[in-house]
Amino acid sequence: MNVQQYAQRAGNIFVLPDAVTRIKSLIDDDSADMSDIADLIQYDPALTAQLLKLANSALYKFPAPIDTLDKAVKIIGTKSVYDLVIAYGVASTFGNLESPREDLDKFWEKSVCCALFAKFLADALKVSEPERLFVSGLLFNIGELVVIQLDPQRAHQCCISNTPDSRSEQLKIFGFTFAEVGAALLRQWQLPEAIIKPIESQHFGFASSDSIDEKIMQAAVHLTEVNLSRQYSGDSIELNPEIIAPIKLDEDLIRSAEDYINLELMNILMMISPTSTIGY
């Protein structure tokens, strides 16, 4: 099968919640206002609770509690709310995979770690609407889940991690990368290109991209691998200066990012991960 065939099969199995597509339709409708979006979200109690938790989390650092959806939509903005709805929708869509719990826990830990790095860097570099990079980071490796579900035997012939080292192995075995499969599925779901492109190009290299979003994503993926290897592996991965230098990340900023991610990782993971018993 090619990339599109994998995405098509995955799209038949994994379907986004109706709330995600309805909210997208409202946001795309110029005649709809913020109260219309809040009213629609309120019909889904789980989504309501999730958005309020995320709005009051360290992702935003608002000085006062956000206790209503109207306030969340007004303060965060419709695009950022939609990004968080996507995060919730995709996570819940993949909540019932037939995979060992330990593997899924590790997958979502890596995904949330990458999401937090991406948003931290986007904030530090003053990128507009940084929540979209949080979502790109959360979904950076969703193609791996798809391939494992549809073709587990060949998937496990690769190094099951969507890293530069495994990219060549994926190309050798499948003729495409997990990142390409993930991007194709997200396009099938009609997610915004601003979220998809950094995922699709995460291993293309800085020389092939002028996009700050794509450079942040590549740095976030790399920093995730470095950070988790330091915590769980005896063989630590060294920082790659070719990834860090183009967006001018100094050691102090990287250290601050790592401290923030390690402090907030479990809190956000419990909200986002479909395998968590807390937050869903």
C-alpha positions as CSV (number, residue, x, y, z in Angstrom):
1,M,0.0,0.0,0.0
2,N,1.1,3.6,-0.6
3,V,0.7,6.5,1.8
4,Q,-2.8,7.5,0.6
5,Q,-4.0,3.9,1.0
6,Y,-2.8,3.7,4.5
7,A,-4.4,7.0,5.3
8,Q,-7.7,5.9,3.7
9,R,-7.8,2.6,5.7
10,A,-7.0,4.5,8.9
11,G,-9.7,7.0,8.1
12,N,-12.2,4.2,7.9
13,I,-11.2,2.9,11.3
14,F,-10.5,6.1,13.2
15,V,-13.2,8.8,13.0
16,L,-12.9,12.2,14.7
17,P,-15.8,13.0,17.1
18,D,-18.7,14.9,15.6
19,A,-17.9,17.9,17.9
20,V,-14.6,18.5,16.1
21,T,-16.1,18.7,12.7
22,R,-19.1,20.7,13.8
23,I,-16.9,23.3,15.6
24,K,-14.7,23.5,12.5
25,S,-17.8,24.3,10.4
26,L,-18.8,27.0,12.9
27,I,-15.3,28.6,12.9
28,D,-15.3,28.6,9.1
29,D,-18.7,30.3,9.1
30,D,-18.2,34.1,9.1
31,S,-21.7,34.6,10.5
32,A,-21.0,32.5,13.6
33,D,-19.7,34.2,16.7
34,M,-17.8,33.1,19.9
35,S,-21.0,32.4,21.8
36,D,-22.2,30.0,19.1
37,I,-18.9,28.1,19.4
38,A,-19.2,28.0,23.2
39,D,-22.8,26.8,23.0
40,L,-21.9,24.0,20.8
41,I,-19.0,22.8,23.0
42,Q,-21.3,22.8,26.0
43,Y,-23.3,20.0,24.5
44,D,-20.3,17.7,25.0
45,P,-19.6,17.5,28.8
46,A,-16.3,15.7,28.4
47,L,-15.0,18.2,25.9
48,T,-16.2,21.1,28.1
49,A,-14.3,19.7,31.1
50,Q,-11.2,19.1,29.0
51,L,-11.1,22.6,27.5
52,L,-11.5,24.2,30.9
53,K,-8.7,22.1,32.3
54,L,-6.4,23.0,29.5
55,A,-7.3,26.6,29.6
56,N,-6.4,26.7,33.4
57,S,-3.2,24.7,32.9
58,A,0.4,25.9,32.6
59,L,-0.1,26.1,28.9
60,Y,-1.7,29.6,29.3
61,K,-0.7,30.8,32.8
62,F,-3.7,33.1,33.2
63,P,-3.6,34.9,36.5
64,A,-7.3,34.3,37.2
65,P,-9.3,31.0,36.9
66,I,-11.3,30.5,33.6
67,D,-14.5,29.0,34.9
68,T,-16.8,29.3,31.8
69,L,-16.6,28.3,28.2
70,D,-17.6,31.8,27.1
71,K,-14.6,33.2,29.0
72,A,-12.3,30.5,27.6
73,V,-13.3,31.2,24.0
74,K,-13.0,35.0,24.5
75,I,-9.6,34.9,26.2
76,I,-8.0,32.1,24.3
77,G,-9.6,32.9,20.9
78,T,-11.5,30.7,18.5
79,K,-8.5,29.4,16.6
80,S,-6.7,28.3,19.8
81,V,-9.9,26.7,21.1
82,Y,-10.3,24.8,17.9
83,D,-6.6,23.6,18.2
84,L,-7.4,22.3,21.7
85,V,-10.6,20.6,20.4
86,I,-8.4,18.9,17.8
87,A,-6.0,17.7,20.5
88,Y,-8.9,16.3,22.5
89,G,-10.6,14.8,19.5
90,V,-7.5,13.0,18.1
91,A,-6.5,11.7,21.5
92,S,-10.0,10.3,22.2
93,T,-10.1,8.8,18.6
94,F,-7.0,6.7,19.4
95,G,-8.2,5.8,22.8
96,N,-9.2,2.2,22.1
97,L,-6.2,0.9,20.2
98,E,-5.3,-2.8,20.5
99,S,-1.8,-2.2,21.8
100,P,-0.1,-2.9,25.1
101,R,-0.9,-0.3,27.7
102,E,2.9,0.3,28.3
103,D,3.5,1.0,24.6
104,L,0.7,3.5,24.5
105,D,1.8,5.2,27.7
106,K,5.3,5.7,26.2
107,F,3.8,6.9,22.9
108,W,1.6,9.6,24.5
109,E,4.4,10.6,26.9
110,K,6.6,11.3,23.9
111,S,3.8,13.1,22.1
112,V,2.9,15.4,25.0
113,C,6.6,16.1,25.6
114,C,7.1,17.1,22.0
115,A,3.9,19.3,22.2
116,L,5.2,21.1,25.3
117,F,8.6,21.7,23.7
118,A,7.0,23.0,20.5
119,K,4.7,25.5,22.4
120,F,7.5,26.6,24.7
121,L,9.8,27.3,21.8
122,A,7.0,29.0,19.9
123,D,6.3,31.2,22.9
124,A,10.0,32.0,23.4
125,L,10.4,32.9,19.7
126,K,7.2,35.0,19.8
127,V,5.4,33.0,17.1
128,S,1.8,33.9,16.7
129,E,-0.9,31.4,17.7
130,P,1.6,29.0,19.4
131,E,-1.2,26.5,20.2
132,R,-1.1,25.2,16.6
133,L,2.5,24.1,17.3
134,F,1.3,22.4,20.5
135,V,-1.1,20.4,18.4
136,S,1.5,19.6,15.7
137,G,3.8,18.4,18.5
138,L,1.1,16.2,20.0
139,L,0.4,14.6,16.6
140,F,3.9,14.5,15.3
141,N,4.1,10.7,15.5
142,I,0.4,9.8,14.9
143,G,1.4,8.0,11.7
144,E,3.4,5.5,13.8
145,L,0.2,4.4,15.5
146,V,-1.6,4.1,12.2
147,V,1.1,1.9,10.7
148,I,1.4,-0.3,13.8
149,Q,-2.3,-0.9,13.7
150,L,-2.5,-1.7,10.0
151,D,0.8,-3.5,9.4
152,P,2.3,-4.5,12.8
153,Q,4.7,-7.1,11.5
154,R,6.5,-4.8,9.1
155,A,6.2,-1.8,11.4
156,H,8.3,-3.7,14.1
157,Q,11.0,-4.3,11.6
158,C,11.7,-0.5,11.8
159,C,13.0,1.2,14.9
160,I,9.6,2.1,16.2
161,S,10.3,5.8,16.7
162,N,9.9,8.5,14.2
163,T,13.4,9.8,14.4
164,P,16.0,10.7,11.8
165,D,17.7,7.3,12.4
166,S,14.6,5.3,11.8
167,R,13.4,7.4,8.8
168,S,15.8,5.6,6.4
169,E,14.6,2.3,7.8
170,Q,11.0,3.3,7.2
171,L,11.8,4.4,3.6
172,K,13.6,1.1,3.0
173,I,10.7,-1.1,4.3
174,F,7.7,0.9,3.3
175,G,8.9,3.4,0.7
176,F,7.5,6.3,2.9
177,T,7.8,7.6,6.4
178,F,5.4,7.4,9.3
179,A,5.3,11.2,9.2
180,E,3.9,11.1,5.7
181,V,1.2,8.7,6.7
182,G,0.2,10.9,9.7
183,A,0.1,14.0,7.5
184,A,-2.1,12.2,4.9
185,L,-4.6,11.1,7.6
186,L,-4.7,14.6,9.0
187,R,-5.4,16.0,5.6
188,Q,-8.2,13.5,5.1
189,W,-9.7,14.8,8.4
190,Q,-9.3,18.3,6.9
191,L,-7.2,19.7,9.6
192,P,-5.4,23.0,9.0
193,E,-2.3,22.9,6.9
194,A,-0.6,25.1,9.5
195,I,-0.8,22.0,11.8
196,I,0.0,19.4,9.2
197,K,3.1,20.9,7.4
198,P,5.4,20.8,10.4
199,I,4.5,17.2,11.0
200,E,5.1,16.2,7.4
201,S,8.5,17.9,7.1
202,Q,9.8,17.1,10.6
203,H,12.8,15.2,9.2
204,F,13.4,17.1,5.9
205,G,16.3,19.2,7.4
206,F,16.7,22.9,7.9
207,A,18.2,23.5,4.5
208,S,14.9,22.6,2.8
209,S,12.7,24.9,4.8
210,D,12.4,28.6,5.5
211,S,9.4,28.0,7.8
212,I,9.9,28.9,11.4
213,D,7.1,26.5,12.4
214,E,8.9,23.6,10.7
215,K,12.2,24.5,12.3
216,I,10.6,24.7,15.7
217,M,9.0,21.2,15.1
218,Q,12.3,19.7,14.1
219,A,13.9,21.2,17.3
220,A,11.0,20.0,19.4
221,V,11.2,16.4,18.1
222,H,15.0,16.4,18.7
223,L,14.7,17.9,22.2
224,T,12.1,15.3,23.1
225,E,14.4,12.5,22.1
226,V,17.3,14.1,24.1
227,N,15.2,14.7,27.1
228,L,13.5,11.3,27.3
229,S,16.8,9.5,26.6
230,R,18.4,11.3,29.6
231,Q,15.6,10.1,31.8
232,Y,15.2,6.5,30.7
233,S,18.3,5.4,28.7
234,G,21.8,4.8,29.8
235,D,23.0,6.2,26.5
236,S,22.1,9.8,26.4
237,I,21.5,11.5,23.0
238,E,23.7,14.5,22.4
239,L,22.2,17.8,21.2
240,N,22.6,18.3,17.5
241,P,23.9,21.9,16.8
242,E,22.6,21.8,13.3
243,I,19.1,21.6,14.7
244,I,19.6,24.0,17.5
245,A,21.6,26.8,15.9
246,P,19.2,27.9,13.1
247,I,16.6,29.1,15.5
248,K,19.2,30.5,17.9
249,L,18.5,28.3,20.9
250,D,21.1,29.0,23.6
251,E,21.9,26.6,26.5
252,D,19.9,28.7,29.0
253,L,16.8,28.6,26.9
254,I,17.1,24.8,26.3
255,R,17.6,24.3,30.1
256,S,14.6,26.4,30.9
257,A,12.6,24.4,28.3
258,E,13.6,21.1,29.8
259,D,12.8,22.3,33.4
260,Y,9.4,23.5,32.3
261,I,8.6,20.3,30.3
262,N,9.8,18.0,33.1
263,L,7.7,19.9,35.6
264,E,4.5,20.0,33.6
265,L,4.7,16.8,31.5
266,M,2.7,14.5,33.8
267,N,0.0,17.2,34.5
268,I,-0.7,17.7,30.8
269,L,-0.2,14.0,30.0
270,M,-3.0,13.1,32.4
271,M,-5.3,15.6,30.5
272,I,-4.4,14.5,27.0
273,S,-3.5,10.9,27.1
274,P,-6.5,8.5,26.3
275,T,-4.7,5.8,28.3
276,S,-4.7,8.0,31.5
277,T,-7.3,7.2,34.1
278,I,-7.3,10.9,35.1
279,G,-8.7,13.6,33.0
280,Y,-11.1,11.5,30.9
